[in-house]
Amino acid sequence: MNDIPTTCGFCSCGCALYIEPKQSGLGIKGLCPSTTHPVSTGRLCIKGWNVTPALIRTDRLQTPLIKKDGEFQPASWDEAFEVTANALRKIISESGPGAIGVIGSAKTTNEECYLLAKFARSVIATPNVDSACRFYDASLVPALMETTGVPASQIEIGSLESAGSMLIVGANVMEQLPHIGSRIQDAVENGCKVIAVDPRKSRLAPQASLFLHPKPGSDLTWIRALLKTIFDRKLYAETAPQMPGFEELRASLDDVVVGVVPQVCGIELEAIAEAASIMSQNKPCVVMFGLGILQQQDSTLLVKALSDIALLLGGSVMPLRGQNNAQGSCDMGLLRGYLPGYDSVEDPNARAKWEAHWACTIPPEPGMSAVQMVQGGIKALLVFGENVALSAPNTEQTISALEKLEFLAVSDLYLTETAQWANVVFPACSFLEKDGTFTNIERRVQRVRKMVEPIGESRSDLEIIAGLASAFGKQMSTEPSSVMDEIAANVPLYANVSYERLDSEWGLPWTPGEVTPRLAPIHASNLQLEDAEYLFYLIASRINFHTQTGTTAVRSTVLSREYPDSVVELNPADAERLKLRPGRVVRVSSRAGSVTRRLSVSDAIPQGCVHVPHYFGGDSANMLADGECDPVSGVPVYKGLPVKVEAV
């Protein structure tokens, strides 16, 4: 077994693990977690144990593919680069660089994310640069930039066990982020009071002192009522009145009528008062939120409101991001409207700085988001490491848009639902086959190390991006450490990061520097979710046997066996009212699409709601989304959608 660990590539916790390749043939003989790593502490989740070996398989892409006469043909790397470069040059000459979009991945390394942003802006010169975070959690960036000043967690994972109270909203944390879940358990054993908020009863329930079950779509109402209660009862920290925005926030809550909460949200007034009391009396307070918040309409406003709660109480915020390098991809500027280090493209000084670094001209407009790119409006698209056909809203519409592109190039491990529509497919390496860094949920920058040789002719995304740049006559480094040195020299957040330092420690959390937190006003929203025909509300979630779009998880024999069938869940009373028996095939439909699954009943699902867990092979709740987005961040609305349930 290798005596130097790498970093797991399946969630944002960032566990360290050791790998033992097979001495002959393809595959992994064994793996084990590091016992001294501050996150893994000798443990891995079911995905870490079982999906990691499943990455090294013969059904991986092993050579570049070029589509000729509707069929994929193996090609050399030089030919694949040449075909791609020529197609992009043609589109640039005819329609300009703004006709090209670039979507990166929150699963690739920091170095790859940085180089892709640099390639898009300095070689292609397109403003349309974004990452898969747009489909998941990008709303936290503008919200936290305005409030805490830190578009990331304010605390480290190890600090959670010392929390006095926690407010955890919209997060199936015990299943999706098990190492965060274990720290929550440790905190509860130490006396921490947990307030869980979720429409359905999750595995967080045994840890909760108080579990609130709001109606889907009502979060802003109960959160504003909670803020109003904190103000009215003067439960805020002694220093809170000196914070910028204190009076503006207070004034924005003048129209709050706390008495409507039971009717609108399904939460009793006593529970709101109890939650405020628990957090104010049990410090320090940590506020966490997951995709249940981050994929709603008005998600940016909701994140600001939850951040206000933490700031008022003198506490901390920890957004529960999902993908392994979601934090790093945003840090590297692989995000619409931002340059590395969260410099805004609309800031002329920031543009001048990066134009000097990259020897290019950067357009001042933010460009198109990943959602907008897959909905049409561009002629060519480059996708690195993301199966957008499944992660984007309205699968049918997304595939139709991909089919209409003049040119599509995809870099991935497998011939995914997205890659099937490509003109050129690049076979990429997994995190086990390359060097680099990931940045985890607590801002910890950690080494990713090559554990096995690349499968077939596959290359790292760093090499693929550099190869494309070379086809345009531009030279970019293929050495990860050199790219990190460039990042450290130009991105202040990473100024103290070097491979030498990372190799001598268990990673290094970047420090935010000097920031001034500010309370944001939280006004009421005109959100309307009711639909006379679609009378149920959708609860979509990810469970512990599933990761991301399921492309890699489905290839694990263990996970496929443990999660063999896709189901939908209804409350028993709703199933009886609809005369539907468990095991019957039902269709869940929205105005955008439908999924067909077998019915299961559960008291954990509130009446009037239907739970659709994500599954493998494209059977995704995302098919029900219509493309509506949060107006600020552009993150699609996947939660609380009006749907109907009927027998097939």
MOVENGI-V81211 format. One record per pair of residues at least 4 apart in sequence whose C-alpha atoms are under 6 Angstrom apart, sorted by sequence separation. I is the first residue (numbers start at 1). J is the second residue. D is the distance in whole Angstrom. If there is no record, write none. Layout:
BEGIN
I | J | D
I | J | D
END
This chain:
BEGIN
37 | 41 | 5
44 | 48 | 6
47 | 51 | 5
48 | 52 | 6
67 | 71 | 5
91 | 95 | 6
92 | 96 | 4
115 | 119 | 6
118 | 122 | 6
119 | 123 | 5
120 | 124 | 5
121 | 125 | 4
133 | 137 | 5
134 | 138 | 5
140 | 144 | 6
141 | 145 | 6
144 | 148 | 5
145 | 149 | 4
173 | 177 | 5
174 | 178 | 5
188 | 192 | 4
220 | 224 | 6
229 | 233 | 6
230 | 234 | 6
245 | 249 | 6
260 | 264 | 6
261 | 265 | 5
262 | 266 | 5
278 | 282 | 6
291 | 295 | 5
308 | 312 | 6
311 | 315 | 6
325 | 329 | 6
330 | 334 | 5
338 | 342 | 5
339 | 343 | 5
351 | 355 | 6
354 | 358 | 6
355 | 359 | 5
368 | 372 | 6
388 | 392 | 5
415 | 419 | 5
429 | 433 | 6
439 | 443 | 6
440 | 444 | 5
454 | 458 | 6
461 | 465 | 6
463 | 467 | 6
470 | 474 | 5
487 | 491 | 6
499 | 503 | 6
546 | 550 | 6
550 | 554 | 6
559 | 563 | 6
560 | 564 | 5
575 | 579 | 6
589 | 593 | 6
615 | 619 | 5
630 | 634 | 5
22 | 27 | 6
36 | 41 | 5
67 | 72 | 4
92 | 97 | 5
120 | 125 | 6
121 | 126 | 6
133 | 138 | 5
144 | 149 | 6
145 | 150 | 6
187 | 192 | 5
230 | 235 | 5
241 | 246 | 6
262 | 267 | 5
294 | 299 | 5
310 | 315 | 5
329 | 334 | 6
330 | 335 | 6
333 | 338 | 5
338 | 343 | 6
355 | 360 | 5
439 | 444 | 5
469 | 474 | 5
470 | 475 | 5
502 | 507 | 5
575 | 580 | 5
589 | 594 | 4
615 | 620 | 6
629 | 634 | 5
630 | 635 | 5
8 | 14 | 6
22 | 28 | 5
35 | 41 | 4
66 | 72 | 5
120 | 126 | 6
144 | 150 | 6
145 | 151 | 6
262 | 268 | 5
293 | 299 | 6
310 | 316 | 6
333 | 339 | 4
338 | 344 | 5
345 | 351 | 6
355 | 361 | 6
389 | 395 | 6
439 | 445 | 4
488 | 494 | 5
554 | 560 | 6
588 | 594 | 5
614 | 620 | 5
629 | 635 | 5
7 | 14 | 6
8 | 15 | 5
21 | 28 | 4
22 | 29 | 5
35 | 42 | 4
65 | 72 | 6
66 | 73 | 5
144 | 151 | 5
174 | 181 | 5
333 | 340 | 4
338 | 345 | 6
343 | 350 | 6
438 | 445 | 6
488 | 495 | 4
588 | 595 | 5
629 | 636 | 4
7 | 15 | 6
20 | 28 | 6
21 | 29 | 5
34 | 42 | 5
65 | 73 | 5
173 | 181 | 6
332 | 340 | 4
337 | 345 | 6
438 | 446 | 5
587 | 595 | 6
628 | 636 | 6
629 | 637 | 5
7 | 16 | 5
20 | 29 | 5
33 | 42 | 5
65 | 74 | 5
331 | 340 | 6
389 | 398 | 6
410 | 419 | 6
437 | 446 | 5
587 | 596 | 4
627 | 636 | 6
628 | 637 | 6
6 | 16 | 6
20 | 30 | 5
33 | 43 | 6
64 | 74 | 6
65 | 75 | 6
141 | 151 | 5
331 | 341 | 5
389 | 399 | 6
437 | 447 | 4
466 | 476 | 5
586 | 596 | 6
6 | 17 | 6
20 | 31 | 6
64 | 75 | 5
436 | 447 | 6
437 | 448 | 5
586 | 597 | 6
5 | 17 | 5
19 | 31 | 4
436 | 448 | 5
585 | 597 | 5
586 | 598 | 6
5 | 18 | 5
18 | 31 | 5
195 | 208 | 6
409 | 422 | 5
435 | 448 | 5
585 | 598 | 4
625 | 638 | 6
18 | 32 | 5
194 | 208 | 5
197 | 211 | 6
199 | 213 | 4
408 | 422 | 5
409 | 423 | 6
411 | 425 | 6
413 | 427 | 6
435 | 449 | 4
545 | 559 | 6
584 | 598 | 5
17 | 32 | 6
194 | 209 | 5
195 | 210 | 5
196 | 211 | 5
197 | 212 | 5
198 | 213 | 5
199 | 214 | 5
408 | 423 | 5
409 | 424 | 5
410 | 425 | 5
411 | 426 | 5
412 | 427 | 6
413 | 428 | 5
435 | 450 | 5
463 | 478 | 5
583 | 598 | 5
584 | 599 | 5
17 | 33 | 4
193 | 209 | 6
195 | 211 | 6
197 | 213 | 6
409 | 425 | 6
412 | 428 | 5
434 | 450 | 4
462 | 478 | 6
583 | 599 | 5
2 | 19 | 6
16 | 33 | 6
17 | 34 | 5
411 | 428 | 6
433 | 450 | 5
493 | 510 | 6
582 | 599 | 5
1 | 19 | 6
2 | 20 | 6
16 | 34 | 6
346 | 364 | 5
432 | 450 | 5
433 | 451 | 6
582 | 600 | 5
1 | 20 | 4
345 | 364 | 5
432 | 451 | 5
433 | 452 | 5
433 | 453 | 6
433 | 454 | 5
161 | 183 | 6
287 | 310 | 6
15 | 39 | 6
374 | 398 | 6
15 | 40 | 5
28 | 53 | 6
161 | 186 | 5
376 | 401 | 6
380 | 405 | 6
105 | 131 | 5
161 | 187 | 4
375 | 401 | 6
379 | 405 | 5
380 | 406 | 6
384 | 410 | 6
385 | 411 | 6
101 | 128 | 5
102 | 129 | 5
103 | 130 | 5
104 | 131 | 4
105 | 132 | 5
165 | 192 | 5
379 | 406 | 5
380 | 407 | 5
381 | 408 | 5
382 | 409 | 5
383 | 410 | 5
384 | 411 | 5
385 | 412 | 5
97 | 125 | 6
98 | 126 | 5
103 | 131 | 5
164 | 192 | 5
165 | 193 | 5
166 | 194 | 5
167 | 195 | 5
168 | 196 | 5
169 | 197 | 5
170 | 198 | 5
380 | 408 | 6
27 | 56 | 5
97 | 126 | 5
165 | 194 | 6
166 | 195 | 6
286 | 315 | 6
337 | 366 | 4
389 | 418 | 5
429 | 458 | 6
572 | 601 | 5
285 | 315 | 5
286 | 316 | 5
287 | 317 | 5
288 | 318 | 5
289 | 319 | 5
290 | 320 | 5
336 | 366 | 6
428 | 458 | 5
429 | 459 | 5
567 | 597 | 5
569 | 599 | 6
571 | 601 | 6
593 | 623 | 6
594 | 624 | 6
284 | 315 | 6
286 | 317 | 6
288 | 319 | 5
289 | 320 | 6
387 | 418 | 5
427 | 458 | 5
428 | 459 | 5
429 | 460 | 5
566 | 597 | 6
567 | 598 | 5
568 | 599 | 5
569 | 600 | 5
570 | 601 | 5
571 | 602 | 5
593 | 624 | 5
428 | 460 | 5
567 | 599 | 6
568 | 600 | 6
569 | 601 | 5
571 | 603 | 5
592 | 624 | 6
225 | 258 | 5
336 | 369 | 6
571 | 605 | 5
590 | 624 | 6
592 | 626 | 5
571 | 606 | 6
571 | 607 | 6
570 | 610 | 5
569 | 610 | 6
569 | 611 | 5
568 | 611 | 6
436 | 480 | 6
568 | 612 | 5
235 | 280 | 6
226 | 272 | 6
218 | 265 | 5
215 | 265 | 5
214 | 265 | 5
214 | 266 | 6
590 | 643 | 5
589 | 643 | 5
589 | 644 | 5
588 | 644 | 6
588 | 645 | 5
587 | 645 | 6
587 | 646 | 5
586 | 646 | 6
446 | 507 | 4
586 | 647 | 4
445 | 507 | 5
554 | 616 | 6
586 | 648 | 5
444 | 507 | 6
445 | 508 | 5
585 | 648 | 6
444 | 508 | 5
445 | 509 | 6
444 | 509 | 4
443 | 509 | 5
550 | 616 | 5
443 | 510 | 6
538 | 609 | 6
539 | 610 | 6
540 | 611 | 6
542 | 613 | 6
240 | 312 | 6
536 | 608 | 5
537 | 609 | 5
538 | 610 | 5
539 | 611 | 5
540 | 612 | 5
541 | 613 | 5
542 | 614 | 5
536 | 609 | 5
540 | 613 | 5
237 | 312 | 6
236 | 312 | 5
237 | 313 | 5
236 | 313 | 5
237 | 314 | 6
538 | 640 | 5
537 | 640 | 5
538 | 641 | 5
537 | 641 | 6
537 | 642 | 5
536 | 642 | 6
537 | 643 | 6
536 | 643 | 5
534 | 642 | 5
536 | 644 | 6
534 | 643 | 5
535 | 644 | 6
534 | 644 | 5
328 | 439 | 5
327 | 439 | 6
325 | 438 | 5
165 | 279 | 6
325 | 439 | 6
165 | 282 | 5
164 | 282 | 5
171 | 289 | 6
164 | 283 | 4
166 | 285 | 6
170 | 289 | 6
171 | 290 | 4
164 | 284 | 5
165 | 285 | 5
166 | 286 | 5
167 | 287 | 5
168 | 288 | 5
169 | 289 | 5
170 | 290 | 5
163 | 284 | 5
164 | 285 | 6
166 | 287 | 6
168 | 289 | 6
171 | 292 | 6
170 | 292 | 4
170 | 293 | 6
341 | 491 | 5
137 | 294 | 5
143 | 300 | 5
143 | 303 | 6
139 | 300 | 5
143 | 304 | 5
154 | 316 | 6
154 | 317 | 6
153 | 317 | 6
153 | 318 | 4
153 | 319 | 6
131 | 334 | 6
130 | 334 | 5
131 | 335 | 6
130 | 335 | 4
130 | 336 | 5
129 | 336 | 6
308 | 519 | 6
113 | 329 | 6
107 | 324 | 6
117 | 334 | 6
107 | 325 | 5
110 | 328 | 6
114 | 332 | 5
106 | 325 | 5
106 | 326 | 5
106 | 329 | 6
390 | 618 | 6
395 | 623 | 5
393 | 622 | 5
394 | 623 | 5
394 | 625 | 5
393 | 625 | 5
394 | 626 | 5
393 | 627 | 5
122 | 360 | 5
128 | 367 | 5
130 | 369 | 6
127 | 367 | 5
128 | 368 | 5
130 | 370 | 6
252 | 521 | 6
252 | 522 | 6
249 | 520 | 6
252 | 523 | 5
249 | 521 | 4
245 | 518 | 6
246 | 519 | 6
248 | 521 | 6
244 | 518 | 5
245 | 519 | 5
100 | 378 | 6
99 | 378 | 5
102 | 381 | 6
104 | 383 | 6
105 | 384 | 6
99 | 379 | 5
100 | 380 | 5
101 | 381 | 5
102 | 382 | 5
103 | 383 | 5
104 | 384 | 5
105 | 385 | 5
100 | 381 | 6
105 | 386 | 6
156 | 442 | 5
153 | 442 | 6
12 | 322 | 5
11 | 322 | 6
12 | 323 | 5
11 | 323 | 5
12 | 324 | 4
11 | 324 | 4
10 | 324 | 5
9 | 324 | 5
109 | 436 | 6
110 | 437 | 6
109 | 437 | 5
110 | 438 | 6
109 | 438 | 5
298 | 630 | 5
297 | 630 | 5
297 | 637 | 5
296 | 637 | 5
295 | 637 | 5
295 | 638 | 6
296 | 639 | 5
295 | 639 | 6
112 | 462 | 5
61 | 413 | 6
60 | 413 | 6
61 | 414 | 5
60 | 414 | 5
67 | 423 | 5
66 | 423 | 6
66 | 424 | 5
65 | 424 | 6
65 | 425 | 5
64 | 425 | 6
64 | 426 | 5
64 | 427 | 6
63 | 427 | 6
62 | 427 | 6
61 | 427 | 5
149 | 515 | 6
149 | 517 | 6
175 | 543 | 6
176 | 544 | 6
148 | 517 | 4
175 | 544 | 5
147 | 517 | 5
147 | 518 | 5
111 | 483 | 6
147 | 519 | 6
81 | 468 | 6
62 | 456 | 5
63 | 457 | 5
62 | 457 | 5
62 | 458 | 5
201 | 604 | 5
200 | 604 | 5
200 | 605 | 5
217 | 640 | 6
216 | 640 | 5
14 | 440 | 5
13 | 440 | 6
12 | 440 | 5
13 | 441 | 6
12 | 441 | 5
7 | 448 | 5
6 | 448 | 5
6 | 449 | 5
139 | 633 | 5
135 | 635 | 6
134 | 635 | 5
51 | 553 | 6
54 | 556 | 5
51 | 556 | 6
END
